[in-house]
Amino acid sequence: MISLNTSINETPLLNLHSDIQQQGVMVVDDSSMHRYSAHLCLRTFGINQVYEAANGKLAIEQLAQLTQMPAVMLLDLEMPVMDGIEVLQQLAQLQHKPAVVLASSSDEVLISAVATMAEALGISLLGAFRKPVNPVDLADALNSYNTGGGPLTHFNRPIDTDAEQLKIALDRATIQVYYQPKIDLESMKIAGVEALARWKNQQGDWIPPSVFIPLAEEHGLIGDLTLSVLEQVLQDMNGWWEQGQYVPVAINLSAKSLAEFNLANEIIQRVIRQGIPANFLTFEITESALVMDLPSALATISRLRLKGFGISIDDYGTGFSSMQQLSRFPFSELKIDRSFIQGAPGRQYIRNILKSAIEMGQRLGITTVAEGVETEAELHLLKSLGCKQAQGFLLARPMPGRELMGWIEQELQPKQTICQKSLG
């Protein structure tokens, strides 16, 4: 399971989450040699609690007997009695389950399919690799444990909200805008930020965008939400400009926003009123939004592009007609979905798709942006393939506008060092 050809004495840089240190890792593989090498590698990483199981059935039985669930399971796919796919299906039924790193001798297309299945089942997938796994890849996978955590993505109980509460929040301007920086992979400077709506209700609960954005769309509030975000962005941009930082901003537009007849006029007028040049703003639009109301989408996007705004196709590759969309719409940016970044350094199949997307952007003369970058290996690969920009937790988490200048002054240089080390 772990490459014995790579010296495990050359311990990769680790920043292990405390859960891994406290709860340990379970290795599930029918090969005693692979279990031994994985165990040895994990011990070298400083993980003292390592469980082993020779097949899936034994692993599930052992989990049922443990008083504390392992934080991570290193899982083989091809095993007797119960294979890795069945184990994933069993894990999905558990209230508390470990994150998973897949390792298999199967072909990359099959491993990729199983990885997609695992994520669809709600399992936290840290990586999916062909055997033998390089210790550096395993270290990167373990380092990514819980990187998507925090108050915005993890909830222990259902959040009760409705359209009336959302309307009140919009009227009182309590939905805040956070910004996630993007790094130019050629100059290593900040290329811009993505604006992200964040809502904390009166009870102090963070309401995820996956809840309040569909709610806004359903109840005719999405236009108000879009313009509220835009107003905050314009104010923040003026504040940054006063400090000498001319930072471009990307804003998400939903499918329902594109269908609103007067939205383009509202956006154009507000931007002119605030004195911000249009070319400093980009609107990100998902592929799914482009097929819901084609005439309206084309009208809104074309008008914004005509005025000088950037237009980005977001989550590129997750729709069913990406090539057709690129031919129809005047995009200036192609944003590659996280699903084509994760695991690409270790999977030729995914790497080929990623390379194709980047080359497509290059041929069309538009900027390619990789989102969701979490490891140095991913960053190195993106640079080697010619991707122009990157964003993700490795570089920066979303932050309030008032913190961005401090991040640029204090945190940007260390991030540039990470980039240069990864890309050197």
C-alpha positions as CSV (number, residue, x, y, z in Angstrom):
1,M,0.0,0.0,0.0
2,I,2.9,2.4,0.8
3,S,5.9,2.6,-1.5
4,L,8.8,0.9,0.1
5,N,11.1,2.4,-2.6
6,T,10.6,5.8,-1.1
7,S,12.6,6.4,2.1
8,I,10.2,7.0,4.9
9,N,13.1,8.4,6.9
10,E,12.7,11.5,4.7
11,T,9.5,12.4,6.6
12,P,7.2,14.8,4.6
13,L,6.1,18.1,6.1
14,L,3.1,17.3,8.3
15,N,0.5,19.4,10.0
16,L,-1.7,16.7,11.3
17,H,-5.1,17.5,12.8
18,S,-5.5,16.7,16.5
19,D,-8.2,14.2,15.7
20,I,-5.7,12.1,13.8
21,Q,-3.3,12.2,16.6
22,Q,-5.9,11.3,19.2
23,Q,-8.1,8.8,17.3
24,G,-5.6,7.2,15.0
25,V,-5.8,5.6,11.6
26,M,-7.2,2.2,10.5
27,V,-5.4,0.3,7.7
28,V,-7.7,-2.1,5.8
29,D,-5.8,-4.3,3.3
30,D,-5.7,-8.1,2.7
31,S,-1.9,-7.9,2.1
32,S,0.1,-8.3,5.3
33,M,3.1,-6.6,3.6
34,H,1.0,-3.6,2.6
35,R,-0.5,-3.3,6.1
36,Y,3.0,-3.5,7.6
37,S,4.5,-0.8,5.3
38,A,1.5,1.5,5.9
39,H,1.7,0.9,9.7
40,L,5.4,1.8,9.6
41,C,4.9,4.9,7.5
42,L,2.1,6.1,9.8
43,R,4.3,5.6,12.9
44,T,7.0,7.6,11.2
45,F,4.5,10.4,10.8
46,G,4.0,10.3,14.6
47,I,0.7,8.5,14.5
48,N,0.8,6.0,17.4
49,Q,-2.7,4.6,17.2
50,V,-2.8,2.4,14.1
51,Y,-5.5,-0.3,13.7
52,E,-5.3,-3.0,11.1
53,A,-7.9,-5.3,9.4
54,A,-7.3,-7.9,6.7
55,N,-10.6,-7.4,4.9
56,G,-13.7,-5.2,5.0
57,K,-15.8,-7.4,7.1
58,L,-13.2,-7.5,9.9
59,A,-12.8,-3.7,9.6
60,I,-16.5,-3.1,10.1
61,E,-16.7,-5.5,13.0
62,Q,-13.7,-3.8,14.6
63,L,-15.2,-0.4,14.2
64,A,-18.3,-1.6,16.0
65,Q,-16.2,-2.7,19.0
66,L,-14.1,0.4,19.3
67,T,-15.1,3.1,21.9
68,Q,-13.5,5.8,19.7
69,M,-13.8,5.9,15.9
70,P,-10.5,6.2,14.0
71,A,-10.2,9.6,12.3
72,V,-9.0,8.1,9.0
73,M,-9.3,4.8,7.2
74,L,-6.7,3.8,4.7
75,L,-8.8,1.5,2.5
76,D,-7.9,-1.1,-0.2
77,L,-10.5,-1.9,-2.8
78,E,-9.8,-5.4,-3.9
79,M,-10.2,-7.7,-0.9
80,P,-11.9,-11.0,-0.1
81,V,-15.0,-11.4,2.0
82,M,-16.0,-7.7,1.8
83,D,-14.3,-5.4,-0.8
84,G,-13.6,-1.7,-0.4
85,I,-16.7,-0.6,-2.2
86,E,-18.9,-2.5,0.2
87,V,-17.0,-1.0,3.1
88,L,-17.7,2.5,1.8
89,Q,-21.4,1.6,1.5
90,Q,-21.3,0.3,5.1
91,L,-19.5,3.5,6.4
92,A,-22.1,5.7,4.8
93,Q,-24.7,4.2,7.1
94,L,-22.8,5.2,10.2
95,Q,-23.6,8.4,12.1
96,H,-19.9,8.9,12.9
97,K,-17.5,7.7,10.3
98,P,-13.8,8.1,9.5
99,A,-12.4,10.1,6.6
100,V,-11.1,7.8,3.9
101,V,-7.9,7.5,1.8
102,L,-8.4,5.0,-1.1
103,A,-5.5,2.8,-2.3
104,S,-5.9,0.2,-5.0
105,S,-4.1,-1.7,-7.7
106,S,-7.1,-1.1,-10.0
107,D,-6.9,1.2,-13.0
108,E,-7.3,4.9,-12.4
109,V,-10.7,5.2,-14.1
110,L,-12.2,2.7,-11.7
111,I,-10.5,4.3,-8.7
112,S,-11.9,7.7,-9.8
113,A,-15.4,6.2,-10.1
114,V,-15.2,4.8,-6.6
115,A,-13.9,8.1,-5.3
116,T,-16.9,9.9,-6.9
117,M,-19.2,7.3,-5.3
118,A,-17.6,7.8,-1.9
119,E,-18.1,11.5,-2.0
120,A,-21.7,11.1,-3.2
121,L,-22.3,8.9,-0.2
122,G,-21.2,11.8,2.1
123,I,-17.9,10.3,3.0
124,S,-15.0,12.7,3.5
125,L,-12.4,11.5,0.9
126,L,-8.9,12.7,1.5
127,G,-7.3,11.0,-1.5
128,A,-7.5,8.2,-4.0
129,F,-4.2,6.6,-5.2
130,R,-2.9,3.6,-7.1
131,K,-0.7,1.3,-5.1
132,P,2.0,1.7,-4.0
133,V,1.1,5.0,-2.3
134,N,4.0,7.5,-2.1
135,P,4.5,8.7,1.6
136,V,4.4,12.3,0.3
137,D,1.0,11.7,-1.2
138,L,-0.2,10.1,2.0
139,A,1.1,13.0,4.0
140,D,-0.7,15.5,1.8
141,A,-3.9,13.5,2.1
142,L,-3.7,13.4,5.9
143,N,-2.8,17.1,6.0
144,S,-6.0,17.9,4.2
145,Y,-8.1,16.3,6.9
146,N,-10.8,18.8,8.0
147,T,-9.4,21.6,5.9
148,G,-13.0,22.3,4.9
149,G,-14.1,22.5,8.5
150,G,-15.2,25.5,10.6
151,P,-18.5,27.1,11.3
152,L,-19.5,27.5,7.6
153,T,-19.4,23.8,6.6
154,H,-20.1,21.7,9.6
155,F,-23.4,21.7,11.5
156,N,-24.3,19.4,14.4
157,R,-28.0,20.1,14.2
158,P,-30.5,21.3,11.6
159,I,-30.7,25.1,11.1
160,D,-34.2,26.5,11.2
161,T,-34.7,29.4,8.8
162,D,-37.3,30.7,6.4
163,A,-37.8,33.3,3.7
164,E,-39.1,35.9,6.2
165,Q,-35.9,35.7,8.2
166,L,-33.9,36.0,5.0
167,K,-35.8,39.1,4.0
168,I,-35.2,40.7,7.3
169,A,-31.5,39.9,7.0
170,L,-31.4,41.5,3.6
171,D,-33.3,44.6,4.8
172,R,-30.9,45.0,7.8
173,A,-27.8,44.2,5.6
174,T,-26.7,41.5,8.0
175,I,-25.6,39.1,5.3
176,Q,-21.9,39.7,5.1
177,V,-19.4,39.3,2.3
178,Y,-16.2,37.3,2.8
179,Y,-13.3,37.2,0.4
180,Q,-11.1,34.4,-0.7
181,P,-7.8,35.5,-2.4
182,K,-6.6,34.1,-5.8
183,I,-2.9,33.9,-6.5
184,D,-1.4,34.5,-10.0
185,L,0.9,31.5,-10.5
186,E,3.3,33.4,-12.8
187,S,3.9,36.6,-10.8
188,M,3.0,35.1,-7.4
189,K,1.0,38.2,-6.6
190,I,-2.6,38.5,-5.6
191,A,-4.7,38.2,-8.7
192,G,-8.0,39.1,-7.1
193,V,-10.6,37.8,-4.7
194,E,-13.9,35.9,-4.9
195,A,-16.8,37.4,-2.9
196,L,-18.8,34.9,-0.9
197,A,-22.0,35.6,0.9
198,R,-22.1,34.6,4.6
199,W,-25.1,34.7,6.9
200,K,-25.1,34.4,10.7
201,N,-28.7,34.5,12.0
202,Q,-29.9,36.2,15.3
203,Q,-29.3,33.0,17.2
204,G,-25.6,33.0,16.2
205,D,-25.9,30.1,13.7
206,W,-24.1,30.2,10.4
207,I,-26.5,29.4,7.6
208,P,-24.7,27.7,4.8
209,P,-25.1,29.2,1.3
210,S,-26.5,25.8,0.2
211,V,-29.5,26.6,2.3
212,F,-30.1,30.4,1.9
213,I,-29.3,30.8,-1.8
214,P,-32.0,28.3,-2.9
215,L,-34.3,29.9,-0.4
216,A,-33.6,33.3,-2.0
217,E,-34.2,31.9,-5.5
218,E,-37.4,30.2,-4.5
219,H,-39.0,33.3,-2.9
220,G,-37.9,36.0,-5.4
221,L,-35.1,37.4,-3.2
222,I,-32.1,36.4,-5.2
223,G,-31.9,39.8,-7.0
224,D,-31.9,41.6,-3.7
225,L,-29.2,39.3,-2.4
226,T,-27.1,39.8,-5.5
227,L,-27.3,43.6,-5.2
228,S,-26.7,43.6,-1.5
229,V,-23.5,41.6,-2.1
230,L,-22.5,44.0,-4.9
231,E,-23.0,47.1,-2.7
232,Q,-20.8,45.7,0.0
233,V,-18.2,44.7,-2.6
234,L,-18.1,48.2,-4.1
235,Q,-17.7,49.8,-0.7
236,D,-14.9,47.4,0.3
237,M,-13.2,48.0,-3.1
238,N,-13.2,51.8,-2.5
239,G,-11.8,51.3,0.9
240,W,-9.0,49.1,-0.5
241,W,-8.3,51.6,-3.3
242,E,-7.8,54.4,-0.7
243,Q,-5.1,52.2,0.8
244,G,-3.4,51.7,-2.6
245,Q,-4.6,48.1,-3.2
246,Y,-6.4,47.7,-6.5
247,V,-7.9,44.2,-6.0
248,P,-10.2,42.8,-8.7
249,V,-13.3,41.0,-7.3
250,A,-15.4,38.1,-8.6
251,I,-19.1,37.8,-7.7
252,N,-21.4,34.8,-8.2
253,L,-24.6,35.2,-10.2
254,S,-27.3,32.6,-9.9
255,A,-29.5,31.3,-12.7
256,K,-32.5,33.2,-11.4
257,S,-30.5,36.4,-11.4
258,L,-29.7,36.0,-15.1
259,A,-33.4,35.7,-15.8
260,E,-34.2,39.1,-14.2
261,F,-34.7,41.6,-17.0
262,N,-33.4,44.7,-15.2
263,L,-30.5,43.1,-13.3
264,A,-27.8,44.2,-15.8
265,N,-29.0,47.8,-15.6
266,E,-29.0,47.8,-11.8
267,I,-25.4,46.4,-11.7
268,I,-24.1,48.8,-14.3
269,Q,-25.7,51.9,-12.6
270,R,-24.4,50.9,-9.2
271,V,-20.9,50.3,-10.4
272,I,-20.8,53.6,-12.2
273,R,-22.2,55.4,-9.2
274,Q,-19.3,54.0,-7.0
275,G,-16.7,54.9,-9.6
276,I,-15.2,51.4,-10.0
277,P,-14.0,50.5,-13.5
278,A,-16.0,47.6,-14.9
279,N,-12.9,45.5,-15.7
280,F,-12.2,45.1,-12.0
281,L,-15.3,43.1,-11.6
282,T,-16.0,39.5,-12.8
283,F,-19.3,37.7,-12.6
284,E,-19.1,33.9,-12.0
285,I,-21.9,31.8,-13.6
286,T,-22.3,28.1,-13.2
287,E,-22.8,25.9,-16.2
288,S,-26.2,24.8,-15.0
289,A,-27.4,28.4,-14.9
290,L,-26.7,28.8,-18.6
291,V,-29.2,26.3,-19.8
292,M,-32.2,27.3,-17.7
293,D,-33.2,30.3,-19.8
294,L,-30.8,30.7,-22.7
295,P,-32.2,33.9,-24.2
296,S,-32.2,35.8,-20.8
297,A,-28.8,34.4,-19.9
298,L,-27.3,35.5,-23.2
299,A,-28.8,38.9,-22.9
300,T,-27.6,39.6,-19.4
301,I,-24.1,38.2,-19.9
302,S,-23.6,39.9,-23.2
303,R,-24.7,43.3,-21.8
304,L,-22.3,43.0,-18.8
305,R,-19.5,41.9,-21.1
306,L,-20.2,44.8,-23.5
307,K,-19.8,47.2,-20.6
308,G,-16.3,45.7,-19.7
309,F,-17.1,43.3,-16.9
310,G,-15.4,39.9,-16.8
311,I,-17.6,36.8,-17.2
312,S,-16.4,33.5,-15.7
313,I,-17.8,30.0,-16.3
314,D,-17.7,28.6,-12.8
315,D,-17.4,24.9,-11.8
316,Y,-16.2,24.1,-15.3
317,G,-16.5,20.4,-16.2
318,T,-19.4,19.6,-13.9
319,G,-22.1,20.2,-16.6
320,F,-22.9,18.1,-19.6
321,S,-22.3,20.6,-22.4
322,S,-19.2,22.6,-21.4
323,M,-17.9,22.8,-25.0
324,Q,-21.2,24.1,-26.2
325,Q,-21.3,26.7,-23.5
326,L,-17.8,28.0,-24.3
327,S,-18.9,28.5,-27.9
328,R,-22.1,30.3,-27.0
329,F,-21.0,32.8,-24.3
330,P,-18.4,35.6,-24.2
331,F,-16.4,34.2,-21.3
332,S,-13.2,35.9,-20.1
333,E,-12.4,33.3,-17.5
334,L,-12.7,29.5,-17.0
335,K,-12.9,28.3,-13.4
336,I,-11.9,24.6,-13.0
337,D,-14.0,22.7,-10.5
338,R,-12.3,21.3,-7.4
339,S,-13.3,17.8,-8.4
340,F,-10.6,18.0,-11.2
341,I,-7.9,19.3,-8.8
342,Q,-8.2,16.8,-6.0
343,G,-6.1,13.8,-6.5
344,A,-4.9,14.9,-9.9
345,P,-1.2,14.7,-8.9
346,G,-1.6,11.0,-8.2
347,R,-4.1,10.0,-10.9
348,Q,-3.2,10.2,-14.5
349,Y,-6.9,9.9,-15.6
350,I,-7.9,13.0,-13.7
351,R,-4.7,14.7,-14.6
352,N,-5.5,14.3,-18.3
353,I,-8.9,15.9,-17.9
354,L,-7.3,18.8,-15.9
355,K,-4.7,19.3,-18.6
356,S,-7.4,19.4,-21.3
357,A,-9.4,22.0,-19.4
358,I,-6.3,24.3,-19.0
359,E,-5.3,23.8,-22.6
360,M,-8.8,24.7,-23.7
361,G,-8.6,28.0,-21.8
362,Q,-5.2,28.7,-23.3
363,R,-6.5,28.1,-26.9
364,L,-9.5,30.4,-26.3
365,G,-7.2,33.1,-24.8
366,I,-9.1,33.2,-21.5
367,T,-7.8,33.0,-17.9
368,T,-7.9,29.6,-16.2
369,V,-8.5,29.6,-12.4
370,A,-8.2,26.4,-10.3
371,E,-10.4,26.4,-7.2
372,G,-10.2,24.3,-4.1
373,V,-6.4,23.9,-4.1
374,E,-5.4,22.3,-0.8
375,T,-2.0,20.7,-1.3
376,E,1.4,21.7,-2.5
377,A,1.4,18.8,-5.0
378,E,-1.8,20.2,-6.6
379,L,-0.2,23.6,-6.8
380,H,2.9,22.3,-8.4
381,L,0.9,20.3,-11.0
382,L,-1.3,23.3,-11.9
383,K,1.8,25.5,-12.5
384,S,3.4,22.8,-14.6
385,L,0.3,22.5,-16.8
386,G,0.1,26.3,-17.3
387,C,-2.8,27.2,-15.1
388,K,-2.9,31.0,-14.6
389,Q,-4.5,31.4,-11.1
390,A,-5.3,29.3,-8.1
391,Q,-7.4,29.7,-4.9
392,G,-8.1,27.4,-2.0
393,F,-7.4,26.7,1.7
394,L,-3.7,26.1,1.0
395,L,-3.4,29.7,0.1
396,A,-6.1,31.5,2.1
397,R,-9.5,30.9,3.7
398,P,-12.4,33.3,3.1
399,M,-12.1,36.4,5.3
400,P,-14.1,39.6,6.0
401,G,-13.1,42.6,3.8
402,R,-11.6,44.5,6.7
403,E,-9.0,41.7,7.1
404,L,-7.9,41.5,3.5
405,M,-5.3,44.3,3.7
406,G,-3.8,42.7,6.8
407,W,-3.6,39.4,5.0
408,I,-1.8,41.0,2.0
409,E,0.7,42.7,4.3
410,Q,1.4,39.8,6.6
411,E,0.4,36.5,5.0
412,L,0.9,37.0,1.3
413,Q,4.7,36.7,1.4
414,P,4.6,33.3,3.3
415,K,2.1,32.0,0.7
416,Q,4.3,33.2,-2.1
417,T,7.1,31.2,-0.5
418,I,4.9,28.1,-0.4
419,C,4.1,28.7,-4.1
420,Q,7.7,29.1,-5.1
421,K,8.8,26.0,-3.1
422,S,6.0,24.0,-4.7
423,L,6.7,25.3,-8.1
424,G,10.5,25.3,-8.1
